[in-house]
């Protein structure tokens, strides 16, 4: 089966999906090729009814990520501030034992 298009995007991660969105706004025909059976790339949240959702790959974003925040607002995708506790488990390298450390106040919020 032959597909005619102007642009082929390899990967349906955040970059590929953002590019597809922008090109579609310009009425440029695109095709996205993705090896997995889902979109999102590194962004993958595991859901289990007995516990909080667990993010398996995406990182946080902050106020300096203005282009991403603008896009999320335009797409009406809600962001929420990361809630930090007072302590965290820290492991500097995999061969050292984990340590319980105190966290200071978060000066700039993460989302």
SEGUSE-922690 format. One line per 5 residues: number of its first residue (from 0); their letters; for each residue x, y, z of N, C-alpha, C, O, CB. Coordinates in pm, 1 decimal. Atoms other than C-alpha are relative to their C-alpha. Glycine has a CB too. Layout:
<recs>
NUM) A) X:Y:Z:X:Y:Z:X:Y:Z:X:Y:Z:X:Y:Z ~ ...
</recs>
This chain:
<recs>
0) XXXXX) 84.5:-117.2:0.0:0.0:0.0:0.0:89.7:124.4:0.0:176.5:137.9:86.2:-96.5:-0.7:122.5 ~ -77.2:-123.4:10.9:147.1:335.2:-103.5:-78.4:113.6:65.1:-199.0:127.6:45.2:32.3:32.9:-148.8 ~ 60.4:-116.7:-63.8:79.7:645.8:103.3:70.5:122.8:-54.4:193.3:131.4:-53.1:10.2:-7.2:156.9 ~ -57.3:-125.5:50.0:127.9:989.4:-49.0:-13.1:105.5:109.5:-120.9:125.8:165.5:-71.3:46.9:-132.5 ~ -0.3:-104.8:-101.1:225.2:1265.6:190.7:117.7:92.1:-25.8:210.2:56.7:-98.9:6.6:-59.8:143.0
5) XXXXX) -112.0:-93.4:12.0:451.5:1567.7:211.9:107.9:-27.8:104.6:226.8:-9.3:78.5:-49.6:143.9:13.4 ~ -93.5:17.2:-111.0:610.1:1477.6:547.2:-29.3:-131.6:71.1:-144.6:-164.8:98.5:-9.2:119.0:99.2 ~ 10.2:118.7:-85.3:677.0:1153.0:733.0:71.9:31.6:130.0:188.7:70.5:129.3:60.9:-128.1:-69.8 ~ -56.8:-23.8:-132.6:736.3:1191.6:1106.4:27.3:-136.9:62.0:-62.4:-220.4:73.1:-96.8:86.9:90.9 ~ -38.7:126.2:-61.8:928.1:906.8:1270.4:-10.2:16.9:151.2:68.3:90.0:211.7:144.7:-43.0:-43.0
10) XXXXX) 15.5:-1.4:-144.7:805.6:857.2:1626.7:-112.6:90.1:46.1:-124.3:205.1:3.8:127.7:43.0:64.5 ~ 113.6:-73.9:-54.8:495.4:965.6:1816.5:23.8:36.8:145.2:-65.6:27.6:229.3:-128.2:-81.7:-12.8 ~ -30.6:-56.4:-130.4:673.3:1101.0:2119.5:-39.2:146.2:1.9:-105.6:194.7:-89.7:149.1:-17.0:34.1 ~ 39.8:-140.3:-14.1:635.0:1457.5:2239.2:45.9:84.3:-118.8:-30.6:167.8:-167.2:56.7:58.0:129.4 ~ -49.6:-78.3:113.7:851.8:1600.7:1959.2:-77.8:-31.8:-127.1:-120.1:59.3:-198.2:149.4:-26.6:-22.2
15) XXXXX) 72.9:38.0:120.0:681.8:1402.2:1682.9:-143.7:48.6:0.8:-194.2:95.7:-101.1:2.3:-148.8:-16.0 ~ 138.7:-45.8:-9.5:333.3:1485.5:1808.0:-10.6:151.6:-10.0:-104.8:203.7:-69.8:-61.9:-47.3:130.5 ~ -0.1:-146.2:9.6:419.5:1854.4:1846.9:22.2:43.4:-144.6:-45.4:133.7:-193.9:108.7:60.8:91.6 ~ -24.4:-31.2:140.9:560.8:1864.5:1493.9:-124.7:-28.8:-82.9:-161.8:51.5:-168.4:119.9:-80.9:-53.7 ~ 122.3:34.3:73.8:249.6:1688.9:1361.4:-107.5:105.8:22.8:-176.3:145.8:-71.2:-52.3:-139.2:42.7
20) XXXXX) 99.0:-102.8:-32.7:28.6:1942.2:1539.2:28.7:129.2:-77.1:-61.2:187.3:-137.9:-1.0:27.7:152.0 ~ -37.0:-125.0:67.3:220.3:2240.3:1397.8:-18.9:-9.7:-151.4:-69.5:83.8:-213.4:145.3:36.0:31.9 ~ 14.4:15.5:144.8:227.2:2103.2:1042.0:-146.7:-10.2:-40.3:-186.3:41.3:-144.9:76.2:-123.7:-48.1 ~ 143.4:10.5:28.2:-143.0:2016.6:1055.5:-65.7:137.7:5.6:-155.9:166.9:-73.0:-68.4:-96.0:100.1 ~ 50.7:-137.9:-4.5:-214.5:2377.0:1158.3:27.5:73.8:-130.8:-48.8:162.0:-170.0:63.3:76.4:117.1
25) XXXXX) -37.4:-63.3:126.8:-40.5:2477.6:833.5:-57.2:-74.9:-120.0:-23.0:-44.2:-234.2:151.7:8.0:-11.9 ~ 64.0:82.6:104.5:-248.3:2222.5:633.8:101.3:-77.7:-82.7:79.9:-100.5:-201.7:-83.6:87.5:-92.4 ~ -100.6:81.2:67.4:63.4:2023.0:545.8:-30.7:-146.7:30.7:-38.0:-185.4:147.3:145.8:39.1:45.6 ~ 30.4:141.3:-23.7:-15.7:1653.1:495.7:117.1:-72.6:67.3:232.1:-58.0:25.8:-35.3:-69.1:-132.1 ~ -103.7:73.0:-73.3:174.6:1429.3:740.3:-44.7:-143.7:22.4:-163.6:-175.6:19.7:31.2:68.9:135.6
30) XXXXX) 22.4:136.6:-46.7:205.4:1064.8:831.2:97.5:-20.9:114.9:215.4:12.8:103.9:20.3:-107.7:-116.0 ~ -85.8:32.1:-114.1:338.9:955.7:1171.4:22.0:-150.5:1.4:-73.3:-228.1:-5.8:-63.1:49.2:135.3 ~ -34.3:140.7:-15.1:521.9:623.4:1197.1:49.5:-22.3:143.1:142.6:44.0:188.7:108.1:-43.6:-104.9 ~ -36.4:30.3:-139.2:545.1:478.1:1548.3:13.5:-150.2:15.5:-75.1:-225.1:-25.5:-105.7:56.4:100.3 ~ -26.0:142.9:-16.7:695.5:140.1:1639.6:-85.6:-63.0:110.7:-120.5:-180.8:103.3:147.2:-22.0:30.5
35) XXXXX) 78.2:54.4:-111.9:498.8:100.7:1962.9:-149.0:0.4:-34.5:-192.0:59.2:-133.7:25.5:81.6:129.6 ~ 145.4:2.1:19.4:128.1:31.9:1993.5:-68.4:113.7:75.9:-188.7:108.0:101.2:-57.6:-134.7:45.0 ~ 55.3:-115.9:-69.9:80.7:364.3:2175.5:81.5:122.9:-38.5:194.5:111.6:-86.0:0.5:-21.4:155.2 ~ -73.4:-124.8:20.7:176.9:729.2:2137.4:54.3:47.4:133.7:14.6:-2.7:238.9:-90.6:109.0:-64.9 ~ -48.7:-60.5:-122.5:370.2:933.3:2389.4:148.4:-13.9:22.6:205.4:61.9:101.2:-70.4:-57.6:113.6
40) XXXXX) -143.9:16.1:-19.4:727.8:808.5:2364.9:33.6:-28.2:145.7:-22.5:-119.1:206.9:74.1:124.6:-47.2 ~ -40.8:19.4:-139.6:894.9:840.2:2705.4:-111.3:33.1:98.6:-105.9:-8.6:214.3:121.4:85.0:30.7 ~ 109.0:-35.5:-89.6:574.9:982.7:2849.6:-94.0:-119.4:9.8:-166.6:-150.6:-84.6:-75.4:127.7:-49.6 ~ 84.5:117.9:-21.1:398.4:680.1:2994.1:-33.8:-9.2:147.5:54.7:-28.0:231.0:70.6:-130.5:-49.1 ~ 45.0:5.2:-138.0:193.8:678.7:3311.3:-69.7:-132.0:25.3:-163.8:-168.5:-45.2:-93.3:117.9:32.2
45) XXXXX) 63.7:125.7:-39.4:107.8:349.2:3478.1:-111.5:32.7:98.4:-91.1:106.1:195.2:103.6:-100.0:63.0 ~ 115.0:-22.7:-87.1:-235.4:349.8:3638.0:-37.5:-130.6:67.7:-51.0:-234.2:2.6:-120.3:57.3:-79.5 ~ 43.0:113.5:-80.8:-332.6:111.9:3918.0:-102.0:55.0:98.9:-70.2:147.0:174.3:122.0:-71.1:73.7 ~ 103.5:-55.5:-87.9:-660.1:168.5:4106.5:37.4:-0.3:148.5:-19.5:76.2:226.4:-127.1:-76.9:-18.4 ~ -34.6:9.4:-141.8:-493.2:73.6:4436.6:109.8:96.7:42.2:145.7:100.3:159.9:42.4:-139.8:32.2
50) XXXXX) -106.4:-93.8:-36.8:-222.4:343.0:4422.0:-2.0:122.3:-91.7:-77.8:128.8:-188.4:137.7:-69.2:-6.5 ~ -10.1:-121.1:81.9:-129.5:681.8:4281.6:59.8:-34.3:-135.3:137.1:-129.5:-146.2:85.3:108.0:70.8 ~ -63.2:22.4:129.9:-41.9:702.8:3910.5:151.7:14.0:11.7:201.1:96.0:89.1:-55.2:98.8:-105.0 ~ -145.4:0.4:-4.2:327.9:637.4:3850.4:54.2:33.1:-138.1:30.0:-40.1:-234.1:53.8:-136.5:49.0 ~ -57.9:-40.9:128.4:513.8:822.3:3573.7:129.2:-77.5:-21.0:217.1:-78.2:65.2:26.0:154.7:-4.7
55) XXXXX) -113.5:88.0:28.1:767.3:591.9:3409.6:107.6:64.8:-86.8:206.5:-1.1:-118.7:-48.9:-124.7:-67.1 ~ -104.0:-52.0:86.9:963.6:833.9:3196.8:5.7:150.0:-14.4:114.6:206.2:-25.8:-15.7:-57.3:-130.9 ~ -2.1:-144.4:24.4:858.9:1194.3:3158.2:65.7:72.6:117.8:65.7:24.9:231.3:-143.7:53.5:-23.3 ~ -58.6:-82.6:-104.7:1037.9:1464.3:3349.6:-92.7:116.4:29.3:-195.5:133.4:-36.3:140.3:50.6:-40.7 ~ 82.8:-113.7:-37.2:898.9:1773.2:3513.8:26.9:116.1:-94.3:125.5:117.9:-167.9:26.1:41.4:145.8
60) XXXXX) -24.1:-122.8:73.4:860.3:2107.7:3350.6:-14.9:115.7:98.1:-80.5:103.8:201.6:-98.0:14.6:-121.7 ~ 3.5:-116.4:-87.2:903.1:2449.8:3501.5:-41.5:123.7:-77.0:-71.1:117.4:-196.3:135.4:21.9:65.6 ~ 44.7:-125.9:59.4:815.0:2812.0:3435.1:85.8:43.2:-118.4:38.9:117.1:-205.0:0.2:108.6:104.6 ~ -88.7:-37.6:110.9:1116.2:2846.9:3201.1:-37.9:-70.5:-130.4:8.9:-30.3:-237.0:144.9:-32.5:35.5 ~ 44.0:73.1:119.5:951.2:2599.8:2957.1:-122.9:69.4:-59.9:-230.4:10.2:-69.8:-32.3:-149.2:34.7
65) XXXXX) 113.2:-82.8:41.5:732.8:2876.7:2816.7:-68.6:-51.2:-126.4:-191.3:-46.4:-135.8:46.1:141.5:-22.2 ~ 61.1:49.6:124.4:680.0:2727.0:2468.7:-86.4:-122.7:29.5:-196.4:-135.3:-24.3:109.4:-35.0:-105.3 ~ 76.6:119.7:-34.4:565.8:2394.9:2617.2:-124.7:37.7:79.8:-232.5:-16.2:54.5:87.1:-99.0:80.2 ~ 116.6:-43.7:-78.4:337.5:2566.5:2869.6:-103.6:66.2:-90.2:-223.4:42.7:-74.4:43.0:97.6:112.1 ~ 93.1:-62.7:94.8:186.0:2778.5:2589.7:-74.4:-105.7:-82.3:-195.3:-95.3:-103.0:75.9:96.3:-94.0
70) XXXXX) 62.7:105.9:78.5:122.2:2464.8:2382.2:-100.5:-78.0:84.6:-210.9:-106.9:38.5:106.6:-95.0:-56.9 ~ 91.9:72.9:-88.3:-33.1:2279.9:2677.9:-126.0:81.4:27.2:-236.3:26.7:29.0:69.4:-35.2:132.5 ~ 117.3:-86.8:-20.0:-260.5:2577.8:2746.1:-87.2:3.1:-124.1:-209.6:-5.4:-114.5:43.7:142.6:36.6 ~ 74.9:-4.7:125.5:-360.1:2597.9:2379.4:-79.0:-129.0:-21.5:-191.6:-126.2:-71.2:95.2:24.0:-118.2 ~ 65.9:130.0:14.8:-444.9:2225.7:2381.2:-93.3:-33.5:116.8:-156.5:-139.1:119.7:104.3:-108.6:-13.7
75) XXXXX) 83.9:18.3:-119.1:-629.1:2267.4:2713.7:39.7:-125.3:78.6:-45.1:-200.0:127.3:-147.7:-8.7:-40.2 ~ -54.7:109.4:-79.9:-402.5:2012.1:2883.0:43.1:58.5:132.8:130.0:145.6:138.1:119.7:-71.6:-72.4 ~ -24.3:-54.7:-133.4:-395.0:2078.1:3254.7:137.1:-42.8:52.5:179.5:-156.9:34.0:-110.3:-44.8:97.2 ~ -121.9:33.2:-72.5:-68.8:2094.5:3444.7:-26.4:26.0:147.0:-115.4:103.3:182.6:123.1:82.7:-51.7 ~ 18.0:-19.5:-143.9:-35.7:2075.1:3820.3:136.9:5.8:65.9:233.7:-54.4:19.4:-87.0:-113.6:62.3
80) XXXXX) -125.3:-18.8:-71.1:231.2:2174.2:4067.3:39.2:-128.8:70.7:-43.6:-195.7:132.5:-11.0:115.7:100.4 ~ -51.9:117.4:-68.0:450.8:1895.0:4195.3:2.3:28.8:149.5:52.1:132.9:192.4:142.1:-37.9:-52.5 ~ 0.8:-13.9:-145.5:398.8:1846.4:4568.8:121.2:-70.9:56.5:140.4:-190.3:33.2:-130.7:-56.8:61.7 ~ -118.0:58.1:-62.7:719.3:1789.6:4761.5:-24.1:-20.7:147.6:-87.9:61.3:213.5:122.6:88.5:-21.7 ~ 4.6:24.1:-144.2:741.2:1636.0:5104.0:120.1:63.6:67.2:189.0:146.5:7.9:-4.7:-150.8:30.3
85) XXXXX) -112.5:-56.5:-74.1:998.3:1717.4:5367.8:126.0:-84.0:-12.6:235.5:-34.5:13.8:-36.2:14.9:145.6 ~ -115.0:88.6:13.4:1226.3:1418.3:5301.8:-7.6:-76.9:-131.6:-113.4:-87.9:-193.7:7.5:-97.5:118.9 ~ -8.1:81.4:121.9:1342.5:1207.0:5007.7:105.6:-107.1:20.4:194.2:-93.9:104.8:33.3:87.7:-125.3 ~ -102.5:103.8:0.1:1540.0:890.9:4950.3:95.9:32.7:-113.4:54.1:50.1:-227.9:-62.2:-144.4:-16.3 ~ -101.7:-39.5:97.6:1866.0:971.4:4771.3:104.1:-110.4:-10.9:152.8:-161.6:90.0:66.7:134.9:39.8
90) XXXXX) -103.3:100.1:25.5:2106.9:725.0:4611.8:94.7:59.8:-102.4:59.3:71.9:-219.6:-61.1:-136.7:-50.4 ~ -92.2:-70.8:89.9:2413.9:893.1:4462.1:48.6:-89.6:-113.5:58.6:-44.7:-227.7:119.8:53.2:78.4 ~ -35.3:98.2:102.3:2528.1:579.4:4276.3:-63.1:-132.6:39.4:-95.6:-154.2:156.1:155.6:-13.7:-16.0 ~ 73.8:123.9:-25.5:2374.0:234.9:4244.8:70.0:-93.0:98.8:5.7:-181.4:155.5:-22.2:-73.0:-129.5 ~ -72.0:88.2:-92.8:2645.2:71.5:4457.9:4.0:53.5:142.7:52.8:-15.0:232.6:141.0:-21.3:-49.0
95) XXXXX) 1.3:-55.4:-136.3:2597.8:301.0:4759.2:-139.5:-16.3:59.8:-238.6:-18.3:-13.2:42.4:150.5:-0.1 ~ 132.7:16.2:-60.8:2317.4:257.0:5011.4:-81.5:129.3:-10.6:-25.2:238.6:-5.0:13.4:-42.0:148.0 ~ 84.0:-120.1:4.4:2020.7:494.3:4981.3:1.4:72.2:135.2:17.8:10.6:240.5:-145.1:-36.9:-39.2 ~ 1.1:-82.9:-120.0:2003.5:781.3:5230.2:-130.1:78.0:6.4:-187.3:113.9:-96.5:121.3:95.8:2.3 ~ 116.5:-85.8:-19.9:1711.1:970.7:5376.7:52.4:142.3:18.8:131.2:167.3:110.0:-87.3:-46.9:124.0
100) XXXXX) -48.9:-138.1:-6.9:1769.4:1344.8:5316.8:-117.0:95.1:20.1:-228.7:67.5:-23.6:78.7:37.5:-128.1 ~ 100.6:-104.4:-19.3:1578.1:1655.6:5422.0:-2.6:89.9:-122.8:101.7:122.9:-179.2:29.0:83.0:128.4 ~ 15.9:-89.5:114.5:1440.1:1873.8:5144.4:-27.1:140.6:48.6:-101.4:162.2:144.2:-113.5:-47.8:-92.4 ~ 28.2:-140.6:-28.9:1446.3:2249.8:5154.4:-123.3:44.1:-77.6:-180.8:-34.0:-153.5:121.8:89.5:-35.3 ~ 117.2:-49.6:73.5:1165.5:2468.1:5022.3:28.2:6.0:-149.9:141.1:31.8:-191.7:-41.1:139.4:51.5
105) XXXXX) -11.6:-4.3:145.0:1102.6:2454.6:4647.7:-14.5:145.4:-44.6:-123.5:202.4:-38.6:-107.3:-91.5:-68.6 ~ 0.9:-142.3:37.6:1198.6:2802.2:4520.6:-80.1:26.0:-127.1:-153.9:124.1:-135.3:142.6:49.9:-19.0 ~ 73.8:-14.8:125.2:1059.1:2755.5:4170.0:-85.1:-124.9:-17.3:-31.8:-235.9:-16.0:96.7:21.4:-122.7 ~ 84.0:119.9:9.6:760.4:2525.9:4127.0:27.9:-82.5:-125.2:60.9:-29.5:-231.3:-145.5:39.3:2.3 ~ -7.3:94.0:112.1:781.5:2220.1:3905.3:-142.2:-47.9:-26.1:-224.1:-55.3:65.5:97.9:-121.5:30.3
110) X) 133.6:46.6:36.9:477.3:2093.3:3716.2:9.9:-138.2:-59.2:-91.6:-196.5:-97.2:-67.7:96.5:-99.2
</recs>
